[in-house]
Amino acid sequence: MTIAEWLKSAAEALEQSGCPDPAVDARWIAEDALRMSPSELHFESRNALRPDQLEEMNRFLNRRMQGEPVQYILQRADFMGLKLYVDKRVLIPRQDTETLVEAAIVELQTKKNPRVLDLCAGSGAIGLSIKSLVPGAEVTLSDVSAGALEVVKKNAHALEVDVTIRHGDLFKAVGREKFDLIASNPPYIRASEMASLQREVQFEPAMALDGGLDGLDFYRRIAAEAGDHLNPGGCLYLEVGEGEAPDVLNLVRSGLDCRDAGVLKDLNGIERIVWARCN
């Protein structure tokens, strides 16, 4: 079987299994198993596959057909131009979150050696991206999951960035420390919606998704405590679920001594980021 024949067959199988992006996932699997770039895969598509290559590709394919996200299968995700290690201990970084990182980086350009906290860090996508793109920032990443922090350490080492890693429940992880910018993508799925999530999302850690009865449990806590951990003029950036921005904005305005606050939309026009600047 040639590479091209496998790609065609795999895409058809993935489509039948309900995969939303069958051709893309088939290519990702082939590129990873064959250690090829997209261009190499294209120009060598008529080459025959060795039995060991075919076995590995079909093993990955079968996992994807069962609904397991391709990022977990390949143990990597692309985010802000970086390649991050991911596994089932952390959420898969999504493009929506890049809106938060881009806004935070713009804000940080006005500050010298800013102190940044990535709260509920997961894979470290937010904090590690900020550190990679704003090298002068002092970045701390915290999470209640020890497993997630092991992933953060692995990614920080691979990216060769120096960050501080703290274990604990929200702000308990950082004691009385203060920061110039706090960024977070906390759990925000309503508890009643957890069982009906897309099958791929069902593979992701529930503790990183479940935001309580109305999805706002973590925002209430963050809004109530963030003011004690922000320097004068410091900023808070929160990713929110679809339709949650007005409620989260109200929580932030009630909990913080805000100079100004607002909402940013993601590339799909969805209100995705709530931000606030303190006095």
VOLUMDREN-631707 format. One line per field, with one value per residue (C-alpha): residue number from 1; residue in three letters; z, x, y. Coordinates in Angstrom, 2 decimals. Layout:
i: NUM  ...
aa: ALA  ...
Z: Z  ...
X: X  ...
Y: Y  ...
//
This chain:
i: 1  2  3  4  5  6  7  8  9  10  11  12  13  14  15  16  17  18  19  20  21  22  23  24  25  26  27  28  29  30  31  32  33  34  35  36  37  38  39  40  41  42  43  44  45  46  47  48  49  50  51  52  53  54  55  56  57  58  59  60  61  62  63  64  65  66  67  68  69  70  71  72  73  74  75  76  77  78  79  80  81  82  83  84  85  86  87  88  89  90  91  92  93  94  95  96  97  98  99  100  101  102  103  104  105  106  107  108  109  110  111  112  113  114  115  116  117  118  119  120  121  122  123  124  125  126  127  128  129  130  131  132  133  134  135  136  137  138  139  140  141  142  143  144  145  146  147  148  149  150  151  152  153  154  155  156  157  158  159  160  161  162  163  164  165  166  167  168  169  170  171  172  173  174  175  176  177  178  179  180  181  182  183  184  185  186  187  188  189  190  191  192  193  194  195  196  197  198  199  200  201  202  203  204  205  206  207  208  209  210  211  212  213  214  215  216  217  218  219  220  221  222  223  224  225  226  227  228  229  230  231  232  233  234  235  236  237  238  239  240  241  242  243  244  245  246  247  248  249  250  251  252  253  254  255  256  257  258  259  260  261  262  263  264  265  266  267  268  269  270  271  272  273  274  275  276  277  278  279
aa: MET  THR  ILE  ALA  GLU  TRP  LEU  LYS  SER  ALA  ALA  GLU  ALA  LEU  GLU  GLN  SER  GLY  CYS  PRO  ASP  PRO  ALA  VAL  ASP  ALA  ARG  TRP  ILE  ALA  GLU  ASP  ALA  LEU  ARG  MET  SER  PRO  SER  GLU  LEU  HIS  PHE  GLU  SER  ARG  ASN  ALA  LEU  ARG  PRO  ASP  GLN  LEU  GLU  GLU  MET  ASN  ARG  PHE  LEU  ASN  ARG  ARG  MET  GLN  GLY  GLU  PRO  VAL  GLN  TYR  ILE  LEU  GLN  ARG  ALA  ASP  PHE  MET  GLY  LEU  LYS  LEU  TYR  VAL  ASP  LYS  ARG  VAL  LEU  ILE  PRO  ARG  GLN  ASP  THR  GLU  THR  LEU  VAL  GLU  ALA  ALA  ILE  VAL  GLU  LEU  GLN  THR  LYS  LYS  ASN  PRO  ARG  VAL  LEU  ASP  LEU  CYS  ALA  GLY  SER  GLY  ALA  ILE  GLY  LEU  SER  ILE  LYS  SER  LEU  VAL  PRO  GLY  ALA  GLU  VAL  THR  LEU  SER  ASP  VAL  SER  ALA  GLY  ALA  LEU  GLU  VAL  VAL  LYS  LYS  ASN  ALA  HIS  ALA  LEU  GLU  VAL  ASP  VAL  THR  ILE  ARG  HIS  GLY  ASP  LEU  PHE  LYS  ALA  VAL  GLY  ARG  GLU  LYS  PHE  ASP  LEU  ILE  ALA  SER  ASN  PRO  PRO  TYR  ILE  ARG  ALA  SER  GLU  MET  ALA  SER  LEU  GLN  ARG  GLU  VAL  GLN  PHE  GLU  PRO  ALA  MET  ALA  LEU  ASP  GLY  GLY  LEU  ASP  GLY  LEU  ASP  PHE  TYR  ARG  ARG  ILE  ALA  ALA  GLU  ALA  GLY  ASP  HIS  LEU  ASN  PRO  GLY  GLY  CYS  LEU  TYR  LEU  GLU  VAL  GLY  GLU  GLY  GLU  ALA  PRO  ASP  VAL  LEU  ASN  LEU  VAL  ARG  SER  GLY  LEU  ASP  CYS  ARG  ASP  ALA  GLY  VAL  LEU  LYS  ASP  LEU  ASN  GLY  ILE  GLU  ARG  ILE  VAL  TRP  ALA  ARG  CYS  ASN
Z: 0.00  -0.89  1.34  -0.93  -0.81  2.97  3.28  1.10  2.97  6.39  5.58  4.45  7.62  9.84  8.07  8.59  12.29  12.74  12.80  11.98  10.07  8.56  5.89  8.26  10.99  8.49  7.32  10.87  11.72  8.58  9.09  12.67  12.03  8.96  10.48  7.41  6.85  4.93  1.76  2.13  2.59  -0.63  -2.78  -1.46  -1.52  -4.17  -1.99  -0.57  3.18  5.11  7.25  10.49  9.26  8.23  11.61  13.54  11.32  11.60  15.36  15.58  13.10  15.19  18.29  16.38  15.04  18.65  19.24  20.97  19.94  17.51  19.81  22.57  20.13  18.80  22.19  20.69  19.99  18.05  19.88  19.09  16.76  19.51  19.65  23.06  24.62  25.74  27.25  29.05  32.18  30.48  28.16  24.52  23.77  21.37  18.95  20.99  23.76  21.37  21.51  25.21  24.74  21.93  24.03  27.05  24.99  23.71  27.30  28.46  25.85  28.06  31.13  32.02  33.40  34.19  36.63  35.06  36.56  34.45  36.76  36.01  33.69  32.33  29.62  30.20  26.83  28.07  30.39  28.23  25.12  26.99  28.28  24.80  23.15  25.99  27.31  29.88  31.69  34.99  34.53  37.19  36.24  38.80  38.82  41.36  39.31  40.01  36.75  34.79  36.33  35.19  31.66  32.21  33.32  30.26  27.93  29.69  29.33  25.64  24.94  27.03  29.04  32.71  34.60  38.15  38.75  41.75  42.94  44.62  44.38  42.53  44.49  47.38  45.12  45.18  48.78  48.96  45.71  43.40  39.61  36.81  34.78  35.66  32.85  33.19  31.20  34.09  33.89  32.55  31.29  33.10  35.09  33.27  29.93  30.83  29.74  26.34  25.30  21.94  22.15  21.63  24.60  26.76  26.67  28.33  32.14  33.70  36.48  33.84  32.25  34.98  36.07  38.43  38.19  36.02  34.77  36.79  40.02  39.22  37.97  41.26  43.19  40.82  40.75  44.56  45.11  42.09  43.48  46.33  43.81  41.29  41.45  40.88  37.23  36.90  34.48  34.58  31.42  31.55  28.81  29.06  27.50  24.83  26.34  29.68  29.03  30.44  33.71  34.12  33.34  36.09  38.53  37.68  38.02  41.38  42.74  41.49  41.86  38.09  36.19  33.08  31.84  28.72  26.43  23.40  20.61  19.16  15.44  15.17  16.57  19.92  23.10  24.45  26.75  29.73  30.81  33.52  34.54  38.20  39.69
X: 0.00  1.31  1.14  -1.52  -3.64  -3.44  -4.38  -7.46  -8.53  -7.88  -9.84  -12.81  -12.68  -12.44  -15.37  -17.50  -16.57  -17.80  -14.48  -15.07  -11.78  -10.96  -8.46  -6.59  -6.32  -5.20  -2.39  -1.32  -1.11  0.91  3.28  3.96  4.37  6.56  8.48  7.70  6.85  3.66  5.69  7.62  4.36  3.03  6.09  6.64  2.97  3.57  6.10  5.10  4.70  6.83  4.90  6.09  5.00  1.60  1.14  1.88  -0.33  -3.25  -2.84  -3.10  -5.99  -7.98  -7.57  -8.78  -11.78  -12.78  -12.94  -9.61  -8.32  -5.42  -3.44  -3.47  -2.56  0.43  1.09  1.49  -0.56  0.20  -0.40  0.85  3.46  4.77  4.63  3.42  3.40  -0.09  -1.62  -4.85  -3.78  -4.39  -6.83  -5.83  -4.91  -7.36  -7.18  -9.80  -7.23  -4.77  -7.04  -6.29  -2.54  -2.40  -4.26  -2.05  1.11  -0.09  -0.73  2.69  4.52  3.90  5.53  9.17  9.91  6.24  5.21  2.64  0.51  -1.05  -3.79  -5.19  -2.23  -3.00  -0.42  1.10  -0.06  -0.84  2.11  4.72  3.57  3.81  7.30  8.43  7.14  7.89  11.22  11.55  8.39  8.64  6.04  4.49  2.23  -0.04  -2.51  -4.28  -3.35  0.12  -0.13  -0.77  2.28  4.42  3.26  4.11  7.63  8.09  6.99  9.08  12.15  11.46  10.94  14.01  12.19  12.70  9.41  8.16  5.75  3.40  0.99  -2.26  -5.92  -6.20  -4.51  -3.51  -0.67  0.98  0.50  0.53  2.41  1.26  1.42  1.10  -1.08  -3.13  -4.42  -6.65  -8.68  -10.57  -13.19  -16.41  -18.70  -22.03  -22.29  -25.50  -23.68  -20.74  -22.39  -23.41  -20.03  -18.56  -17.03  -13.53  -13.94  -15.03  -11.41  -10.21  -9.92  -13.32  -11.76  -10.46  -13.90  -16.57  -17.40  -20.22  -23.97  -23.96  -20.36  -19.29  -17.90  -14.27  -15.01  -16.69  -13.61  -11.16  -13.10  -13.30  -9.58  -7.71  -7.59  -5.37  -2.85  -2.67  -0.24  -1.63  -2.66  -2.51  -4.74  -6.89  -7.64  -10.17  -11.30  -15.03  -17.52  -19.98  -22.69  -20.89  -19.13  -21.86  -22.11  -18.34  -17.87  -20.35  -18.52  -15.19  -16.55  -18.10  -15.01  -12.22  -11.50  -11.56  -10.25  -11.84  -13.04  -14.44  -14.90  -12.93  -14.23  -12.40  -11.87  -15.40  -16.96  -17.79  -17.29  -14.39  -12.23  -13.23  -10.54  -10.15  -7.51  -7.25  -6.70
Y: 0.00  3.45  6.52  8.06  4.92  4.81  8.49  7.98  4.85  6.40  9.56  7.48  5.36  8.44  10.09  7.00  6.96  10.55  12.37  16.06  16.55  13.15  14.19  16.51  13.88  11.23  13.52  14.34  10.64  9.89  12.82  11.77  8.04  8.58  11.53  13.60  17.26  18.10  18.73  15.47  13.58  15.13  14.46  10.93  9.91  7.24  5.43  2.07  1.72  -0.76  -3.27  -1.63  1.81  0.51  -1.18  2.02  4.17  1.75  1.58  5.37  5.33  2.85  5.03  8.07  6.14  5.45  9.21  9.80  13.26  13.12  15.47  12.84  10.09  12.04  13.72  17.16  20.28  23.46  26.73  30.24  28.76  26.46  22.68  21.56  18.10  17.05  13.95  13.05  14.95  18.30  20.03  20.28  23.94  25.56  28.46  30.35  30.75  32.39  35.46  35.75  35.33  37.88  40.46  39.79  40.22  43.60  44.68  43.49  45.57  48.62  47.07  46.42  42.94  42.31  39.59  37.23  34.47  31.71  30.40  26.91  26.43  22.96  22.24  25.67  26.98  30.51  31.10  29.39  31.26  34.56  33.71  32.63  35.80  38.24  36.90  39.69  38.62  36.75  34.01  31.77  28.88  27.22  24.36  22.17  19.08  17.69  15.74  18.90  20.56  17.62  18.43  22.10  21.14  18.95  21.75  24.40  22.18  21.52  25.23  26.14  28.81  29.61  29.83  29.31  26.42  26.31  23.61  24.57  25.49  28.82  31.65  29.39  28.29  31.72  32.87  36.68  37.26  40.03  40.23  42.75  40.41  37.36  35.16  32.13  29.65  28.02  25.25  26.76  23.97  23.70  20.48  19.54  19.70  17.48  14.21  15.61  17.00  16.01  12.52  13.90  16.27  13.32  12.14  15.37  15.69  16.45  18.54  20.96  21.31  21.26  24.81  23.88  24.25  27.38  27.14  30.19  28.68  29.46  32.96  33.83  32.75  34.43  37.71  37.75  37.08  38.48  42.03  40.86  39.54  42.39  45.28  48.80  49.06  45.28  43.38  40.27  38.25  35.41  33.05  32.33  29.95  31.01  33.23  33.65  36.97  39.31  37.38  37.08  40.77  41.63  39.37  41.00  44.53  43.64  41.92  44.21  47.89  48.35  51.33  49.84  46.44  44.87  41.89  40.66  38.43  35.45  34.83  33.38  36.54  34.92  36.95  34.92  37.07  39.19  41.65  44.24  46.80  47.71  51.15
//
